[in-house]
Amino acid sequence: MTEQDTKRSTRGTPARGAATALCALVLLVLHAVGGFFVLNALLTESEGSWDSTVTSTVRLMAGLGLATGLLAVAVTATFVASELLRRWWYAIPVALILTAIARMVFAPVP
């Protein structure tokens, strides 16, 4: 057996599959938390002209979503660099980050 054959045969081991599943689970938890913050930012509405805290609430929730998304991008970069996950895992945190930034920019004004 050559060295390339040995490397190929170790890629599909059960331990590698478990590591990939664990990485995916960590990222899914991060995406769920970030999605919770972004969804709260999107669903927060002004209750009337007297509601002056709506803008700061929306920006806080979007900021927390943004921070969680950036953390998810860093963790994703680590897992992709170690070849445990594919590059398409970047799509989820990028979508959350762009949504959070858009909501911060277009926060409701009372």
C-alpha positions as CSV (number, residue, x, y, z in Angstrom):
1,M,0.0,0.0,0.0
2,T,1.2,3.4,-0.8
3,E,1.0,6.4,1.5
4,Q,-1.8,7.9,-0.6
5,D,-3.9,4.8,-0.2
6,T,-3.4,4.9,3.5
7,K,-4.5,8.6,3.6
8,R,-7.6,7.8,1.5
9,S,-8.6,4.9,3.7
10,T,-8.5,7.0,6.9
11,R,-10.8,9.7,5.5
12,G,-13.9,7.6,5.9
13,T,-13.3,6.2,9.4
14,P,-16.1,6.3,11.9
15,A,-14.1,8.6,14.2
16,R,-13.9,11.2,11.4
17,G,-17.6,10.8,10.8
18,A,-18.3,11.4,14.5
19,A,-16.0,14.5,14.4
20,T,-17.9,15.9,11.4
21,A,-21.2,15.3,13.2
22,L,-19.9,17.0,16.3
23,C,-18.7,20.0,14.3
24,A,-22.0,20.3,12.5
25,L,-23.8,20.1,15.9
26,V,-21.7,22.9,17.3
27,L,-22.4,25.1,14.3
28,L,-26.1,24.3,14.3
29,V,-26.3,25.5,17.9
30,L,-24.5,28.7,17.1
31,H,-26.8,29.3,14.1
32,A,-29.9,28.7,16.2
33,V,-28.7,31.2,18.8
34,G,-27.8,33.7,16.1
35,G,-31.1,33.1,14.3
36,F,-33.0,33.7,17.5
37,F,-31.4,37.1,18.0
38,V,-31.9,38.1,14.3
39,L,-35.5,36.9,14.4
40,N,-36.2,38.9,17.5
41,A,-34.7,41.9,15.7
42,L,-36.9,41.4,12.7
43,L,-40.1,40.8,14.7
44,T,-39.7,43.8,17.1
45,E,-42.1,46.6,16.2
46,S,-42.9,49.9,17.7
47,E,-46.1,49.9,19.8
48,G,-46.7,53.6,19.2
49,S,-45.3,57.0,19.0
50,W,-44.5,56.8,22.8
51,D,-42.3,53.7,22.4
52,S,-38.8,55.2,22.3
53,T,-36.8,52.0,23.1
54,V,-37.7,50.1,20.0
55,T,-34.7,51.3,18.0
56,S,-32.2,50.4,20.7
57,T,-33.9,47.0,21.3
58,V,-33.8,46.2,17.5
59,R,-30.1,47.2,17.3
60,L,-29.2,45.3,20.4
61,M,-30.8,42.1,19.1
62,A,-29.3,42.6,15.6
63,G,-25.9,43.3,17.2
64,L,-26.1,40.1,19.3
65,G,-27.0,38.2,16.1
66,L,-24.1,39.8,14.3
67,A,-21.7,38.9,17.1
68,T,-23.0,35.3,17.1
69,G,-22.7,35.1,13.3
70,L,-19.1,36.4,13.3
71,L,-18.3,33.7,15.9
72,A,-19.9,31.1,13.7
73,V,-17.8,32.3,10.8
74,A,-14.7,31.9,12.8
75,V,-15.7,28.4,14.0
76,T,-16.7,27.4,10.5
77,A,-13.3,28.6,9.1
78,T,-11.6,26.3,11.7
79,F,-13.7,23.3,10.7
80,V,-13.4,23.9,7.0
81,A,-9.6,24.4,7.3
82,S,-9.4,21.0,9.1
83,E,-11.4,19.5,6.2
84,L,-14.2,18.3,8.6
85,L,-16.9,20.4,6.9
86,R,-17.4,21.8,3.4
87,R,-17.4,25.4,2.4
88,W,-21.1,25.7,1.9
89,W,-21.4,25.9,5.8
90,Y,-20.3,29.6,5.3
91,A,-23.7,30.4,3.7
92,I,-25.7,30.2,6.9
93,P,-23.7,32.7,9.1
94,V,-23.3,35.0,6.1
95,A,-27.0,35.2,5.6
96,L,-27.6,35.8,9.3
97,I,-24.9,38.5,9.3
98,L,-26.3,40.3,6.3
99,T,-29.8,40.2,7.7
100,A,-28.6,41.6,11.1
101,I,-26.7,44.4,9.4
102,A,-29.8,45.3,7.2
103,R,-32.0,45.3,10.3
104,M,-29.5,47.5,12.2
105,V,-29.5,50.0,9.3
106,F,-33.3,50.0,8.8
107,A,-34.3,49.9,12.5
108,P,-37.7,51.4,13.2
109,V,-37.8,54.9,14.4
110,P,-40.6,55.8,16.8
